[in-house]
Amino acid sequence: MTLSRDTPVAIVGAGLMGVAIGYVFAAGGHDVTLYDPNDDVRASALGRAAAVATLLDEDGAASLAHLAIEGELAGAVATAGLVIEAGPESLEVKREIFLELERLTGPSVVLATNTSGIPIRDIAEPLRDAFRVVGTHFWNPPYLVPLVEVVGSESTSDEFVTETVELLASVGLRPVRLRADIPGFVGNRMQHALKREAIALVAAGVCDAETVDTVVKYGFGLRLGVLGPLEQSDLIGLELTLAIHETLMPALDVTAVAHPLLVQLVAEGKTGAARGEGFRKWTPDQAAALQSKVNEYLVEAAQRRRRDDRDESLAKGAP
């Protein structure tokens, strides 16, 4: 098996993430086939891909020329060297998809899953060719957030993982290879550890949700784009980190299940901006304005990253 810049890619699921992942590979010069069983989803896929090009201020014609839409799974994966599943975050659904993919593709085809945190071994468990299943956790939206967590189970071929990492890097993504197949991988474990503490602070009456968000956005969150938590610990000195931990760790929330406040809000139908209320109250205009602000911020960050990468390449004497 050899994944290369010429490898055709199939995406199973043409929803939000499927189209976004497909666009990244198409922009990288790969022929991409987007499969979805839903007629309406397929009908809107190319339009949504074009909207990505508009957001990125790209012509998009060359990228869109590499995108095809397919309503039959067998046709979508017929020539693919890499198949990426971007379906619902359900173990049962993903197992059904992978059993079908195993039947429709040869043993040299990499079968990747965009699960946000289901262990890869659990998805691959019913398969005969479990060695082909690789976790590729993209972050939303992947055309602006370059990280991909690449995870293999105990059964996954090391060669398949290595080549997947190399292919992802070749289209401008930032893959990281994990050493263990654990629930939530790295990013979501840290992100949801933060959310657990945030919810617990609100539930305990320490502050309201707006205060939590303000503390993150105008405090330590400002430096997270350039300074990771362990880099920050090294810069300030581990003796200070240790002193803080000795005081703080016994007081942190350790709820072992979903926090009761989160369970209560969902049960009451207060599920977030789309319903007008979650931890905070929302109008449609407020939600749309914040999403627009997030997109603008991420576009600017992506542009800075490209400039930095170009400058670094020039400094190294790259052509």
C-alpha positions in Angstrom: 0.0 0.0 0.0 1.3 3.5 -0.9 -0.7 6.6 -0.3 0.5 9.5 -2.4 -0.5 12.9 -3.8 -2.4 11.0 -6.6 -4.4 8.8 -4.2 -8.2 9.1 -4.8 -10.1 9.8 -1.6 -13.7 8.8 -0.7 -15.6 10.5 2.1 -18.5 8.6 3.6 -21.0 11.3 4.8 -21.4 14.7 3.1 -22.5 16.6 6.1 -20.7 19.5 7.7 -17.4 17.6 8.4 -17.6 15.4 5.3 -17.7 18.3 2.8 -15.0 20.2 4.8 -12.6 17.3 4.8 -13.4 16.6 1.1 -12.6 20.3 0.3 -9.2 20.1 2.0 -8.2 17.0 0.0 -9.6 18.4 -3.3 -7.6 21.7 -2.7 -4.6 19.5 -2.3 -5.1 18.0 -5.7 -6.8 14.7 -4.8 -9.8 13.4 -6.7 -12.5 13.2 -4.0 -15.8 11.4 -4.0 -18.4 12.4 -1.4 -21.0 9.8 -0.6 -24.2 10.4 1.3 -27.5 8.4 1.2 -29.6 11.5 1.7 -30.7 13.2 -1.6 -30.9 16.7 -0.1 -27.5 16.4 1.5 -25.9 15.4 -1.8 -27.7 18.2 -3.7 -26.3 20.8 -1.4 -22.8 19.4 -1.1 -21.1 21.3 -3.9 -22.7 24.5 -2.9 -21.4 24.2 0.6 -17.9 23.4 -0.8 -18.1 26.5 -2.9 -19.0 28.5 0.2 -15.8 27.2 1.8 -13.8 28.6 -1.1 -15.6 32.0 -0.7 -14.8 32.1 3.0 -11.2 31.4 2.2 -11.2 34.0 -0.5 -10.2 31.4 -3.1 -11.3 31.0 -6.6 -12.3 27.4 -5.8 -12.8 26.3 -9.4 -9.8 24.0 -9.4 -10.7 22.5 -6.1 -14.3 22.0 -6.9 -13.3 20.3 -10.2 -11.8 17.5 -8.0 -15.0 16.9 -6.1 -17.7 14.4 -7.2 -20.9 13.4 -5.5 -22.1 9.8 -5.3 -25.3 8.2 -4.0 -24.1 4.6 -4.1 -21.4 3.6 -1.6 -19.9 1.0 -3.9 -19.4 3.6 -6.6 -17.9 6.1 -4.2 -15.2 3.8 -3.0 -14.5 1.9 -6.2 -11.1 3.6 -6.9 -10.3 5.1 -3.5 -7.0 4.4 -1.8 -8.2 6.2 1.4 -11.8 6.1 2.7 -12.7 8.5 5.5 -15.9 7.9 7.4 -17.6 11.1 8.6 -20.9 9.7 9.8 -22.8 10.1 13.1 -20.9 9.7 16.4 -22.5 6.3 17.1 -20.5 3.1 17.6 -23.3 1.0 16.1 -23.6 3.1 13.0 -19.8 3.3 12.5 -19.5 -0.5 12.8 -22.1 -1.0 10.2 -20.3 1.4 7.8 -17.0 -0.2 8.3 -18.3 -3.7 7.8 -19.7 -2.5 4.4 -16.4 -0.7 3.6 -14.5 -3.9 4.3 -16.7 -5.8 1.9 -16.4 -3.2 -0.8 -12.7 -2.4 -0.8 -9.5 -4.3 -1.1 -7.0 -5.0 1.8 -4.7 -2.2 0.6 -7.3 0.5 1.1 -7.0 2.5 4.3 -10.3 2.8 6.2 -10.2 5.9 8.4 -12.8 7.2 10.9 -13.4 10.8 11.9 -14.7 9.8 15.4 -14.3 12.5 18.0 -13.5 10.0 20.7 -14.7 6.4 20.3 -11.7 4.1 20.6 -10.6 2.7 17.3 -10.4 -0.8 18.6 -14.2 -0.6 19.4 -15.0 0.4 15.8 -12.8 -2.2 14.2 -13.7 -5.1 16.6 -16.2 -6.8 14.2 -13.9 -6.6 11.2 -11.8 -9.3 9.7 -9.3 -6.6 8.4 -9.0 -4.6 11.6 -5.4 -3.8 10.5 -6.8 -1.3 8.0 -8.8 0.9 10.4 -7.1 4.2 11.4 -8.5 7.0 13.5 -8.3 10.4 11.9 -9.9 12.9 14.2 -10.3 16.2 12.2 -11.2 19.4 14.0 -14.0 21.6 12.8 -13.6 23.2 10.4 -10.6 21.4 9.0 -9.9 24.0 6.3 -9.2 26.4 9.1 -8.2 24.2 12.1 -5.3 22.0 10.8 -4.9 19.5 13.6 -5.7 15.8 12.9 -5.2 13.3 15.7 -4.1 10.0 14.1 -4.7 6.9 16.2 -4.2 3.2 15.5 -5.6 0.4 17.6 -3.5 -2.6 18.7 -4.5 -4.3 15.4 -3.8 -1.4 13.1 -0.9 -1.7 10.6 1.9 0.6 11.6 2.6 1.2 7.9 -1.0 2.3 7.3 -0.8 4.8 10.2 2.6 6.2 9.0 1.4 6.7 5.5 -1.9 8.3 6.7 0.1 10.8 8.7 2.3 11.6 5.7 -0.7 12.1 3.4 -2.4 14.4 5.8 0.7 16.5 6.1 1.0 16.7 2.3 -2.3 18.6 2.0 -1.4 21.2 4.6 -2.9 19.6 7.7 -1.0 19.2 11.0 -1.3 15.5 12.0 -0.1 14.2 15.3 0.3 10.5 16.0 -0.9 9.2 19.3 0.8 6.3 21.1 -2.4 4.9 22.7 -6.0 4.3 21.6 -7.9 6.0 24.4 -11.4 7.5 24.6 -11.4 11.2 23.5 -7.8 10.9 22.3 -5.8 14.0 23.5 -7.7 17.1 22.3 -11.2 16.2 23.5 -9.9 14.9 26.8 -8.4 18.3 27.6 -11.3 20.3 26.1 -13.9 18.4 28.1 -11.8 18.4 31.3 -12.0 22.2 30.9 -15.8 22.0 30.3 -16.3 19.8 33.3 -14.7 22.4 35.6 -16.5 25.3 33.8 -19.9 23.6 34.4 -19.1 22.8 38.0 -18.1 26.4 38.7 -21.5 27.6 37.4 -23.4 24.9 39.2 -21.7 25.7 42.4 -22.7 29.4 42.1 -19.1 30.6 41.9 -19.9 32.6 38.8 -22.2 32.7 35.8 -21.5 31.2 32.3 -20.6 34.6 30.9 -17.9 35.1 33.5 -16.4 31.6 32.7 -16.2 32.5 29.0 -14.7 35.9 29.8 -12.0 34.4 32.0 -11.0 32.0 29.2 -11.2 34.5 26.3 -9.4 37.4 28.0 -7.1 35.3 30.2 -5.2 32.2 29.5 -7.1 31.6 26.3 -5.2 34.5 24.6 -1.9 32.6 24.6 -3.2 29.1 23.8 -2.7 29.7 20.0 1.0 30.1 20.5 1.8 28.5 23.8 0.7 25.0 24.9 0.0 24.2 28.6 3.2 22.2 29.1 5.3 24.9 27.3 3.8 27.4 29.6 4.6 25.3 32.6 8.2 25.0 31.5 8.5 28.7 30.9 7.2 29.7 34.3 9.1 26.9 36.1 7.7 23.5 37.2 8.2 24.4 40.9 5.5 27.1 40.5 3.2 24.6 38.7 3.8 22.1 41.5 3.0 24.6 44.2 -0.3 25.6 42.5 -1.2 21.9 41.9 -0.7 21.1 45.6 -3.3 23.7 46.5 -5.6 23.4 43.6 -5.9 19.7 42.7 -7.9 18.6 45.8 -10.5 21.3 45.0 -11.1 20.5 41.3 -14.3 18.9 40.2 -14.0 15.1 39.8 -17.6 14.2 38.8 -17.3 10.8 37.1 -20.3 11.2 34.9 -21.9 14.0 32.9 -22.5 16.8 35.3 -26.1 17.0 36.7 -26.4 20.6 35.5 -25.7 19.6 31.9 -28.1 16.6 32.2 -30.8 19.0 33.6 -30.4 21.6 30.8 -30.7 18.9 28.1 -33.7 17.4 29.8 -35.4 20.8 29.8 -34.7 21.3 26.1 -32.2 24.1 26.8 -29.7 22.6 24.4 -27.9 25.7 23.2 -28.0 28.6 20.7 -30.3 26.8 18.2 -33.0 26.5 20.9 -32.4 30.0 22.3 -30.9 28.9 25.6 -28.2 26.6 27.0 -25.8 27.8 29.6 -26.6 31.3 28.2 -29.6 32.8 26.4 -29.4 33.5 22.7 -31.2 35.2 19.9 -30.7 34.0 16.4 -28.8 37.2 15.5 -26.5 36.8 18.5 -25.6 33.2 17.5 -25.1 34.2 13.9 -22.9 37.1 14.9 -20.7 35.0 17.1 -20.3 32.3 14.5 -19.3 34.9 12.0 -16.8 36.3 14.5 -15.3 32.8 15.0 -15.0 32.3 11.3 -13.2 35.6 10.8 -10.8 34.9 13.6 -10.0 31.4 12.3 -9.5 32.7 8.7 -7.1 35.4 10.0 -5.2 32.7 12.1 -5.0 30.4 9.0 -3.6 33.3 6.9 -1.0 34.0 9.6 -0.1 30.4 9.8 0.4 30.2 6.0 2.6 33.3 6.1 4.7 31.9 8.9 5.1 28.5 7.1 6.1 30.3 3.9 8.6 32.5 5.8 10.0 29.4 7.5 10.4 27.6 4.3 12.2 30.6 2.7 14.5 30.8 5.7 15.5 27.2 5.2 16.2 27.8 1.6 13.3 25.9 0.2 12.3 26.7 -3.4 
